[in-house]
Amino acid sequence: MSNTLYNHDLQLWIEQTIQQLQNHEFGTLDIEHLIEELVDLGKSEKNALKSNIKILLAHLLKLKIQHNVPDSMKASWYSSIVEHRQRVIDNITDTPSLKTFLTEAVEKAYPDARKLAIKEGKLAKFGVRVLEESEYPLMCPFSIEQILDEDFYGL
């Protein structure tokens, strides 16, 4: 039944599983799917952290590399940096064990952040010079401390 319920109505399966745990009905638990959901939950936490780091790094990189853009463009990057840095800090505050994943998350997110910064840079308007891809560092130019420093903007 729970296998069918799991495949048919995940929310109801979750509610039933919580009820079984609260009632100490361990023998009736759908252990296989419970393990699967817990593994996915852990992946989800890491993916959220990595996603926020990617956007944060992309905009830090743009501020560092794209010097000649109008202040209006820089303002949106500053706002994004503030927002995504706070999300990263919240991720780590809510789940302190994610701090051990930070270095790996930066290493995994930076190539995508670099691609994003390059793509967005190619969309530049207002007579802004489009930079060459080679002008964007292949390795992340920011330390973990800088990435988390609320007063650091890559400049």
BASEBA-746418 format. One record per residue (C-alpha): residue in three letters; x, y, z; residue number from 0. Coordinates in pm, whole numbers, plus 32768, in hexadecimal, padded with zeros to 4 digits. Each point is the difference from the previous one (the first is absolute). Layout:
<pt><marnu>ala</marnu><px>X</px><py>Y</py><pz>Z</pz><nudren>NUM</nudren></pt>
...
//
This chain:
<pt><marnu>met</marnu><px>8000</px><py>8000</py><pz>8000</pz><nudren>0</nudren></pt>
<pt><marnu>ser</marnu><px>810B</px><py>80FF</py><pz>8062</pz><nudren>1</nudren></pt>
<pt><marnu>asn</marnu><px>80C4</px><py>7FBB</py><pz>7EBF</pz><nudren>2</nudren></pt>
<pt><marnu>thr</marnu><px>7EC3</px><py>804B</py><pz>7F3C</pz><nudren>3</nudren></pt>
<pt><marnu>leu</marnu><px>7FB7</px><py>812D</py><pz>80DE</pz><nudren>4</nudren></pt>
<pt><marnu>tyr</marnu><px>8165</px><py>807E</py><pz>7FD2</pz><nudren>5</nudren></pt>
<pt><marnu>asn</marnu><px>7FDC</px><py>7FF2</py><pz>7E86</pz><nudren>6</nudren></pt>
<pt><marnu>his</marnu><px>7E9B</px><py>8085</py><pz>8000</pz><nudren>7</nudren></pt>
<pt><marnu>asp</marnu><px>8001</px><py>8119</py><pz>8104</pz><nudren>8</nudren></pt>
<pt><marnu>leu</marnu><px>814F</px><py>8063</py><pz>8091</pz><nudren>9</nudren></pt>
<pt><marnu>gln</marnu><px>7F6F</px><py>8102</py><pz>80F0</pz><nudren>10</nudren></pt>
<pt><marnu>leu</marnu><px>7F0F</px><py>7F03</py><pz>8095</pz><nudren>11</nudren></pt>
<pt><marnu>trp</marnu><px>811E</px><py>7F03</py><pz>8018</pz><nudren>12</nudren></pt>
<pt><marnu>ile</marnu><px>80CE</px><py>8103</py><pz>80C0</pz><nudren>13</nudren></pt>
<pt><marnu>glu</marnu><px>7EE0</px><py>8045</py><pz>80EF</pz><nudren>14</nudren></pt>
<pt><marnu>gln</marnu><px>7FCC</px><py>7E8C</py><pz>8037</pz><nudren>15</nudren></pt>
<pt><marnu>thr</marnu><px>8174</px><py>7FC7</py><pz>803A</pz><nudren>16</nudren></pt>
<pt><marnu>ile</marnu><px>800E</px><py>811A</py><pz>8101</pz><nudren>17</nudren></pt>
<pt><marnu>gln</marnu><px>7ED1</px><py>7F6A</py><pz>80B1</pz><nudren>18</nudren></pt>
<pt><marnu>gln</marnu><px>80A5</px><py>7EA8</py><pz>8003</pz><nudren>19</nudren></pt>
<pt><marnu>leu</marnu><px>8140</px><py>8091</py><pz>8092</pz><nudren>20</nudren></pt>
<pt><marnu>gln</marnu><px>7F41</px><py>80C4</py><pz>8109</pz><nudren>21</nudren></pt>
<pt><marnu>asn</marnu><px>7F3E</px><py>7EC6</py><pz>8061</pz><nudren>22</nudren></pt>
<pt><marnu>his</marnu><px>8140</px><py>7F2D</py><pz>8006</pz><nudren>23</nudren></pt>
<pt><marnu>glu</marnu><px>7F6E</px><py>7F1F</py><pz>7EEF</pz><nudren>24</nudren></pt>
<pt><marnu>phe</marnu><px>8158</px><py>7FAE</py><pz>7F79</pz><nudren>25</nudren></pt>
<pt><marnu>gly</marnu><px>7FA1</px><py>7EAF</py><pz>7F75</pz><nudren>26</nudren></pt>
<pt><marnu>thr</marnu><px>7F0C</px><py>809C</py><pz>7F0A</pz><nudren>27</nudren></pt>
<pt><marnu>leu</marnu><px>80EC</px><py>810D</py><pz>7F7B</pz><nudren>28</nudren></pt>
<pt><marnu>asp</marnu><px>8057</px><py>8009</py><pz>7E8F</pz><nudren>29</nudren></pt>
<pt><marnu>ile</marnu><px>8175</px><py>7FFF</py><pz>8052</pz><nudren>30</nudren></pt>
<pt><marnu>glu</marnu><px>807B</px><py>7FF1</py><pz>7E96</pz><nudren>31</nudren></pt>
<pt><marnu>his</marnu><px>7F48</px><py>813D</py><pz>7F9A</pz><nudren>32</nudren></pt>
<pt><marnu>leu</marnu><px>8047</px><py>80AB</py><pz>814B</pz><nudren>33</nudren></pt>
<pt><marnu>ile</marnu><px>8177</px><py>7FD2</py><pz>7FC5</pz><nudren>34</nudren></pt>
<pt><marnu>glu</marnu><px>7FD7</px><py>807B</py><pz>7E9A</pz><nudren>35</nudren></pt>
<pt><marnu>glu</marnu><px>7F4D</px><py>813C</py><pz>8077</pz><nudren>36</nudren></pt>
<pt><marnu>leu</marnu><px>8107</px><py>8048</py><pz>810C</pz><nudren>37</nudren></pt>
<pt><marnu>val</marnu><px>8119</px><py>7FDA</py><pz>7F00</pz><nudren>38</nudren></pt>
<pt><marnu>asp</marnu><px>7F46</px><py>80EB</py><pz>7F14</pz><nudren>39</nudren></pt>
<pt><marnu>leu</marnu><px>7FCF</px><py>80F8</py><pz>811B</pz><nudren>40</nudren></pt>
<pt><marnu>gly</marnu><px>8178</px><py>8008</py><pz>803C</pz><nudren>41</nudren></pt>
<pt><marnu>lys</marnu><px>8040</px><py>8033</py><pz>7E8C</pz><nudren>42</nudren></pt>
<pt><marnu>ser</marnu><px>7EFC</px><py>8114</py><pz>7FF9</pz><nudren>43</nudren></pt>
<pt><marnu>glu</marnu><px>80AF</px><py>80BF</py><pz>8118</pz><nudren>44</nudren></pt>
<pt><marnu>lys</marnu><px>814D</px><py>7FE9</py><pz>7F4B</pz><nudren>45</nudren></pt>
<pt><marnu>asn</marnu><px>7F65</px><py>8062</py><pz>7EB2</pz><nudren>46</nudren></pt>
<pt><marnu>ala</marnu><px>7F5D</px><py>8134</py><pz>809A</pz><nudren>47</nudren></pt>
<pt><marnu>leu</marnu><px>814E</px><py>806C</py><pz>8093</pz><nudren>48</nudren></pt>
<pt><marnu>lys</marnu><px>80B4</px><py>7FC4</py><pz>7EB6</pz><nudren>49</nudren></pt>
<pt><marnu>ser</marnu><px>7EF5</px><py>80BF</py><pz>7F3C</pz><nudren>50</nudren></pt>
<pt><marnu>asn</marnu><px>8018</px><py>8130</py><pz>80E4</pz><nudren>51</nudren></pt>
<pt><marnu>ile</marnu><px>817C</px><py>7FF6</py><pz>7FF0</pz><nudren>52</nudren></pt>
<pt><marnu>lys</marnu><px>7FF3</px><py>7FF2</py><pz>7E82</pz><nudren>53</nudren></pt>
<pt><marnu>ile</marnu><px>7F35</px><py>8142</py><pz>7FE6</pz><nudren>54</nudren></pt>
<pt><marnu>leu</marnu><px>80D1</px><py>80A8</py><pz>810F</pz><nudren>55</nudren></pt>
<pt><marnu>leu</marnu><px>8146</px><py>7FA6</py><pz>7F4F</pz><nudren>56</nudren></pt>
<pt><marnu>ala</marnu><px>7F7D</px><py>806A</py><pz>7EA9</pz><nudren>57</nudren></pt>
<pt><marnu>his</marnu><px>7FAF</px><py>815C</py><pz>807D</pz><nudren>58</nudren></pt>
<pt><marnu>leu</marnu><px>813E</px><py>8022</py><pz>80CF</pz><nudren>59</nudren></pt>
<pt><marnu>leu</marnu><px>80BF</px><py>7FA0</py><pz>7EC6</pz><nudren>60</nudren></pt>
<pt><marnu>lys</marnu><px>7F44</px><py>80FC</py><pz>7F2B</pz><nudren>61</nudren></pt>
<pt><marnu>leu</marnu><px>804E</px><py>8118</py><pz>80F7</pz><nudren>62</nudren></pt>
<pt><marnu>lys</marnu><px>816D</px><py>7F99</py><pz>8002</pz><nudren>63</nudren></pt>
<pt><marnu>ile</marnu><px>8028</px><py>7FDF</py><pz>7E86</pz><nudren>64</nudren></pt>
<pt><marnu>gln</marnu><px>7F05</px><py>80EA</py><pz>7F5D</pz><nudren>65</nudren></pt>
<pt><marnu>his</marnu><px>807F</px><py>8152</py><pz>8076</pz><nudren>66</nudren></pt>
<pt><marnu>asn</marnu><px>7F69</px><py>80E0</py><pz>7EF5</pz><nudren>67</nudren></pt>
<pt><marnu>val</marnu><px>7E8F</px><py>7FBA</py><pz>8031</pz><nudren>68</nudren></pt>
<pt><marnu>pro</marnu><px>7EFF</px><py>8105</py><pz>8066</pz><nudren>69</nudren></pt>
<pt><marnu>asp</marnu><px>7FB2</px><py>8024</py><pz>8172</pz><nudren>70</nudren></pt>
<pt><marnu>ser</marnu><px>7E9D</px><py>7F83</py><pz>7FC0</pz><nudren>71</nudren></pt>
<pt><marnu>met</marnu><px>808B</px><py>7EAD</py><pz>7F93</pz><nudren>72</nudren></pt>
<pt><marnu>lys</marnu><px>80EE</px><py>7FF2</py><pz>8128</pz><nudren>73</nudren></pt>
<pt><marnu>ala</marnu><px>7EE1</px><py>8053</py><pz>80EC</pz><nudren>74</nudren></pt>
<pt><marnu>ser</marnu><px>7F40</px><py>7ECA</py><pz>7F96</pz><nudren>75</nudren></pt>
<pt><marnu>trp</marnu><px>8138</px><py>7F2B</py><pz>802F</pz><nudren>76</nudren></pt>
<pt><marnu>tyr</marnu><px>8033</px><py>808F</py><pz>815E</pz><nudren>77</nudren></pt>
<pt><marnu>ser</marnu><px>7E96</px><py>7FAE</py><pz>8055</pz><nudren>78</nudren></pt>
<pt><marnu>ser</marnu><px>8028</px><py>7E9E</py><pz>7F80</pz><nudren>79</nudren></pt>
<pt><marnu>ile</marnu><px>8143</px><py>7FD2</py><pz>80C3</pz><nudren>80</nudren></pt>
<pt><marnu>val</marnu><px>7F5A</px><py>8077</py><pz>8142</pz><nudren>81</nudren></pt>
<pt><marnu>glu</marnu><px>7ED3</px><py>7F1C</py><pz>7FC9</pz><nudren>82</nudren></pt>
<pt><marnu>his</marnu><px>80BF</px><py>7EC5</py><pz>7F9F</pz><nudren>83</nudren></pt>
<pt><marnu>arg</marnu><px>810D</px><py>802F</py><pz>8107</pz><nudren>84</nudren></pt>
<pt><marnu>gln</marnu><px>7EED</px><py>8014</py><pz>8106</pz><nudren>85</nudren></pt>
<pt><marnu>arg</marnu><px>7F66</px><py>7EC2</py><pz>7F71</pz><nudren>86</nudren></pt>
<pt><marnu>val</marnu><px>8152</px><py>7F4F</py><pz>801C</pz><nudren>87</nudren></pt>
<pt><marnu>ile</marnu><px>8028</px><py>807A</py><pz>8166</pz><nudren>88</nudren></pt>
<pt><marnu>asp</marnu><px>7E9B</px><py>7F90</py><pz>804E</pz><nudren>89</nudren></pt>
<pt><marnu>asn</marnu><px>8047</px><py>7EA9</py><pz>7F64</pz><nudren>90</nudren></pt>
<pt><marnu>ile</marnu><px>8130</px><py>7FD6</py><pz>80E0</pz><nudren>91</nudren></pt>
<pt><marnu>thr</marnu><px>7F50</px><py>8089</py><pz>8134</pz><nudren>92</nudren></pt>
<pt><marnu>asp</marnu><px>7ED5</px><py>7F1A</py><pz>7FD1</pz><nudren>93</nudren></pt>
<pt><marnu>thr</marnu><px>80DB</px><py>7ED3</py><pz>7FAF</pz><nudren>94</nudren></pt>
<pt><marnu>pro</marnu><px>8158</px><py>8037</py><pz>80A0</pz><nudren>95</nudren></pt>
<pt><marnu>ser</marnu><px>808D</px><py>7EBB</py><pz>7F73</pz><nudren>96</nudren></pt>
<pt><marnu>leu</marnu><px>7FE9</px><py>809E</py><pz>7EA4</pz><nudren>97</nudren></pt>
<pt><marnu>lys</marnu><px>812D</px><py>80D7</py><pz>8061</pz><nudren>98</nudren></pt>
<pt><marnu>thr</marnu><px>80DA</px><py>7ECF</py><pz>7FBE</pz><nudren>99</nudren></pt>
<pt><marnu>phe</marnu><px>7F6F</px><py>7FF6</py><pz>7E9D</pz><nudren>100</nudren></pt>
<pt><marnu>leu</marnu><px>8050</px><py>816F</py><pz>7FB5</pz><nudren>101</nudren></pt>
<pt><marnu>thr</marnu><px>8150</px><py>7FCA</py><pz>7F56</pz><nudren>102</nudren></pt>
<pt><marnu>glu</marnu><px>7F73</px><py>7EE9</py><pz>7F28</pz><nudren>103</nudren></pt>
<pt><marnu>ala</marnu><px>7ECA</px><py>80D1</py><pz>7FB2</pz><nudren>104</nudren></pt>
<pt><marnu>val</marnu><px>80D8</px><py>8124</py><pz>7F8C</pz><nudren>105</nudren></pt>
<pt><marnu>glu</marnu><px>80D6</px><py>7F17</py><pz>7F2A</pz><nudren>106</nudren></pt>
<pt><marnu>lys</marnu><px>7EC9</px><py>7F68</py><pz>7F62</pz><nudren>107</nudren></pt>
<pt><marnu>ala</marnu><px>7F45</px><py>814A</py><pz>7FD6</pz><nudren>108</nudren></pt>
<pt><marnu>tyr</marnu><px>811A</px><py>80DB</py><pz>7F7B</pz><nudren>109</nudren></pt>
<pt><marnu>pro</marnu><px>8012</px><py>7F73</py><pz>7E9C</pz><nudren>110</nudren></pt>
<pt><marnu>asp</marnu><px>7E88</px><py>803A</py><pz>7FD9</pz><nudren>111</nudren></pt>
<pt><marnu>ala</marnu><px>801D</px><py>8158</py><pz>80A3</pz><nudren>112</nudren></pt>
<pt><marnu>arg</marnu><px>8114</px><py>805A</py><pz>7F0A</pz><nudren>113</nudren></pt>
<pt><marnu>lys</marnu><px>7F2B</px><py>7F8B</py><pz>7EDA</pz><nudren>114</nudren></pt>
<pt><marnu>leu</marnu><px>7EDB</px><py>80CB</py><pz>8083</pz><nudren>115</nudren></pt>
<pt><marnu>ala</marnu><px>80D6</px><py>8139</py><pz>8028</pz><nudren>116</nudren></pt>
<pt><marnu>ile</marnu><px>8087</px><py>7FD4</py><pz>7E9D</pz><nudren>117</nudren></pt>
<pt><marnu>lys</marnu><px>7EA3</px><py>7FCB</py><pz>7F6E</pz><nudren>118</nudren></pt>
<pt><marnu>glu</marnu><px>7F70</px><py>812A</py><pz>80B7</pz><nudren>119</nudren></pt>
<pt><marnu>gly</marnu><px>8132</px><py>80CE</py><pz>7F9D</pz><nudren>120</nudren></pt>
<pt><marnu>lys</marnu><px>7FBA</px><py>7FB7</py><pz>7E91</pz><nudren>121</nudren></pt>
<pt><marnu>leu</marnu><px>7EA4</px><py>8093</py><pz>802C</pz><nudren>122</nudren></pt>
<pt><marnu>ala</marnu><px>8091</px><py>814D</py><pz>8072</pz><nudren>123</nudren></pt>
<pt><marnu>lys</marnu><px>7F66</px><py>813A</py><pz>7F73</pz><nudren>124</nudren></pt>
<pt><marnu>phe</marnu><px>803E</px><py>8174</py><pz>8028</pz><nudren>125</nudren></pt>
<pt><marnu>gly</marnu><px>8140</px><py>7FED</py><pz>7F32</pz><nudren>126</nudren></pt>
<pt><marnu>val</marnu><px>80A8</px><py>7F24</py><pz>8104</pz><nudren>127</nudren></pt>
<pt><marnu>arg</marnu><px>812C</px><py>7F40</py><pz>7F79</pz><nudren>128</nudren></pt>
<pt><marnu>val</marnu><px>7FC1</px><py>7E8B</py><pz>7FED</pz><nudren>129</nudren></pt>
<pt><marnu>leu</marnu><px>8123</px><py>7F55</py><pz>80AA</pz><nudren>130</nudren></pt>
<pt><marnu>glu</marnu><px>80B9</px><py>7ED3</py><pz>7F76</pz><nudren>131</nudren></pt>
<pt><marnu>glu</marnu><px>7FC5</px><py>7EB5</py><pz>80B2</pz><nudren>132</nudren></pt>
<pt><marnu>ser</marnu><px>8173</px><py>7FF3</py><pz>8051</pz><nudren>133</nudren></pt>
<pt><marnu>glu</marnu><px>7FD4</px><py>8136</py><pz>80DC</pz><nudren>134</nudren></pt>
<pt><marnu>tyr</marnu><px>7F32</px><py>7F31</py><pz>80F5</pz><nudren>135</nudren></pt>
<pt><marnu>pro</marnu><px>80E0</px><py>7F2E</py><pz>80E6</pz><nudren>136</nudren></pt>
<pt><marnu>leu</marnu><px>7FE3</px><py>7E87</py><pz>7FDA</pz><nudren>137</nudren></pt>
<pt><marnu>met</marnu><px>802E</px><py>7FCF</py><pz>8176</pz><nudren>138</nudren></pt>
<pt><marnu>cys</marnu><px>7F29</px><py>80AF</py><pz>8103</pz><nudren>139</nudren></pt>
<pt><marnu>pro</marnu><px>80B5</px><py>8142</py><pz>8063</pz><nudren>140</nudren></pt>
<pt><marnu>phe</marnu><px>7F47</px><py>801D</py><pz>814C</pz><nudren>141</nudren></pt>
<pt><marnu>ser</marnu><px>8046</px><py>7F51</py><pz>814B</pz><nudren>142</nudren></pt>
<pt><marnu>ile</marnu><px>7EEB</px><py>7F6B</py><pz>80D6</pz><nudren>143</nudren></pt>
<pt><marnu>glu</marnu><px>8039</px><py>811C</py><pz>80F7</pz><nudren>144</nudren></pt>
<pt><marnu>gln</marnu><px>7FCC</px><py>8105</py><pz>7EED</pz><nudren>145</nudren></pt>
<pt><marnu>ile</marnu><px>7ECD</px><py>7F4E</py><pz>7F7A</pz><nudren>146</nudren></pt>
<pt><marnu>leu</marnu><px>7F5F</px><py>8007</py><pz>815C</pz><nudren>147</nudren></pt>
<pt><marnu>asp</marnu><px>807C</px><py>8160</py><pz>805C</pz><nudren>148</nudren></pt>
<pt><marnu>glu</marnu><px>7ED1</px><py>80E6</py><pz>7FF4</pz><nudren>149</nudren></pt>
<pt><marnu>asp</marnu><px>80E1</px><py>8129</py><pz>7FAC</pz><nudren>150</nudren></pt>
<pt><marnu>phe</marnu><px>80B9</px><py>7F5A</py><pz>7EDE</pz><nudren>151</nudren></pt>
<pt><marnu>tyr</marnu><px>7F95</px><py>8046</py><pz>7E9C</pz><nudren>152</nudren></pt>
<pt><marnu>gly</marnu><px>811E</px><py>7F7B</py><pz>7F2E</pz><nudren>153</nudren></pt>
<pt><marnu>leu</marnu><px>8097</px><py>8155</py><pz>7FBB</pz><nudren>154</nudren></pt>
//
